[in-house]
Amino acid sequence: MQFARPGGVVLVCLLVSLARADSPRTIVADFESYPEGTSFKPSFLDSQSGIFFTNSTAFSHNFVIEYATSTTSTDPIYSNNKYLVANGFAPGNGASLPGNFGFTGNLPGPANHISIDVGIIQNGPAACTVILSGYDMQDQLLDSDASSLTTPAPFGQRHLEVDSSGFEMLRFVLAVDHCSTGYDNITAVIVPEPGSAMLVVGGGLLLRRYRRQFHV
């Protein structure tokens, strides 16, 4: 006995799921789920955001989770908060920022917007600069944003963001010169990779063929 309608319903549901899968979504790496002192080397995948962190430029070429709660700074990154550093960490409530710590982040899907909160302090008398750059799949630079310090100052916080006209950015790079830095709230607006969408369509077509063949 053949029922044509359920197969059509299944296909419609799959197409609806595909449309939802292709909808832009915001991912955030805020590192709150990790215990302070958690260390990764040479790279790690953040399960919450799906961002793959690699190419640490710090002395130890690693990644470490720091926790801070400052009584003197009003910047959110140091206020009862966890953030990403390198080399080591300051146990308890203290804050730390590693020197010349940049890295590469690979996104789980193409993005049109990336933003990052940066904890920052100048290493010495030379001007300090942090640059965020977004790249497409051909490694072409799409956008960059920079923040600089020209005079020594206490631990501070800056915000960097990059944009593209379409969903094109697949990785971002943080380059640091004469600064000590930490990072938090790494945010991207992405859509899934085309491959994942094709898997949904392919699965729907196979299921429909199966139902026709066996008259389910």
N, C-alpha and C positions, 0 to 999 in steps of 0.2 A: 504494500500500500504506500503510495507516494504523497508526501505533503510538501508542496512547493513553497508555501509561505514562510515556514520557520527558517529555511535557508536564507531567504531574502531578509528576514528580520536580523539574523546573525550577521549578514554582510553589512546591513545598515548600522548595526551596533559597532561593528569593527571600523567602519568609516567615521562614525562619530568619535570613537576612541582615537583614531588617527588624527582627526582635526584637533582634538584636545592635546594630543602629544606634540603637535606642531605649534601650539600656542606658546608665546614667550612666557618664560618664568624667571623669577629672581632666585639666584643661589647665593648663599652667604657662608663664608668660613669665619666663625667667631671664636673657635678654639675653646669654648666653655666646657665641652664634654671631656676634655683631657685633664688628667691630674697634673699639677705643677711639676715641672722637672721632666716630663715625658720628652724623650729625645729620639730623633729619627736621623739616620744617615745611610746612604747619601740623599734619599728622597722619601716621600710618603704621599699616600692618597688620603685626602680628607674625606671621610665617609659622608659627612653631612652635606657638603657642597659638591663633591665629585671632582674637586680641583686637585691636580697632581702637582706637588711642589718638588722642584729639583734645582740643581745648579746653584746651591748656596755658595756665596762668595765670601762668607766669613772665614776666619782663620781655621776653624775646625771642619768647615764644609758640612755642617749639620744643621738641624732645625730643633729648637727646644721650646717648650711651652713655659711661659713666665706668668706669675700672678703678682699683682701689685695692688695695694690699697694705701694711697698716699694721704697724709694729713696736711700736706702743704700745697699740692697741685690740685687744680680744679679741672684738669683735662680728663675726660672720661677714660682714656686708655690706661691711666694709672689709678683709677678709682674703683676698687673692688672688682677687678677685671682680669681676664686672662688674654694674653696676646702672644704673637710669634716672635721669638728671638733666635739666637744661635750661640754657639760655644758653651755657655753654662747659664746659670740662673741665680737669682738672689732668693734663698729660701725664706718662706714666710711672707711678710707684707712688703718687703723691699722691691724696688724696681731695678731693672737692668736693661741696657741697650748695647748690643755688640757693635764693634767698629766695622765700618764698610760692609755691612750685611745687606746684600741684594740677593735676588733669586729669580727663577723662571717659574711661571704658573701655566700649566696646560689645562684648558677648560674642557668640560664634558660635552660641549656643543658650541657652535658659533655665537658670538655675542655682539651686541651693538653698543654696550655700555659696561665699563668696568670702573669701580671706585675702591679706594683703600684709605684707611686711617693710618697715619704714620706717627709713631712716637720718635722724637728726634732731638739730638743734642750735637753741638759742634765738637769735633775731636780736638781741635787746636786753633791756632791763629788763622789758618787758611780758611777761605770760604768753603762752606759745606753745601752740597747739592744732592738731592734725590730726584731721580727721573723715572716716571712710569711710562712705558711704551707698549702699545698694542699692535700685534702683527696678525696678518692673515695666513692662510695655508701655504702661500708661496713665500712666506717670510718677508713680505713687504710691510714696511712701517705704515700704519694707518693713522695713528694719532699719538701724541705724547703730552705729558704734563710734568712740570718740575716745581720744586720748592727749594729755596736756598736760605741759608743763614750766613750773615757776614760778620756778626759779632758774637762772642760767647754769651750763652744764655742758659738758664736752668732747663731741665727736661720740659719739652714742649710737645705740641701735637699739631700736625698738618693734615690736610685732606687732598688727595690727588684723584683725578678721574680722566678717563679717555673715552672717546665716542667714535663710532663709524656710521656712515649713512645707511648701511644695511647690517645684517647679522653676518659679519665677516671675521671678527677677531677670534682666533683660536688659541692664542697664547699671549701672555704679557710678561714683561721683563722689568724688574726694578734694578736700577744701576745707582750706586752710591759712591760719593767722593768726599772724603774728609768728614763723614758724619758717622755717628752711632745711631742705629735705628731699630725699631720694632714695629710690627704690623698687626692690624686688627680690622674686623668687619670688611673683609675682602669680598666684594659684592659684584656680581655680573648678571646682566639680563641676557638670557640665552634662549635658543630653540634647539631641540634635539638634532643630532647628526642625521643627515638624509638616510643613512644605512638603517637606523632604527625604525624610521617611518616605512621603508621598503619591507622590513621584516613583518610589520603589522599587515601591510597590503598583501604580501605573499601568503601569510598565514590565513588570511580571509579567503583568498582565491582557492587555496588547497582545501580548506574546510568545505567550501561550496561544492567543489568538484567531488569530494568524498561523499557528500550527501546525495548528489545526483546519481553517482555510480551505484550506491547501495540503497537508494530510495529510503533514506532515513527520515 
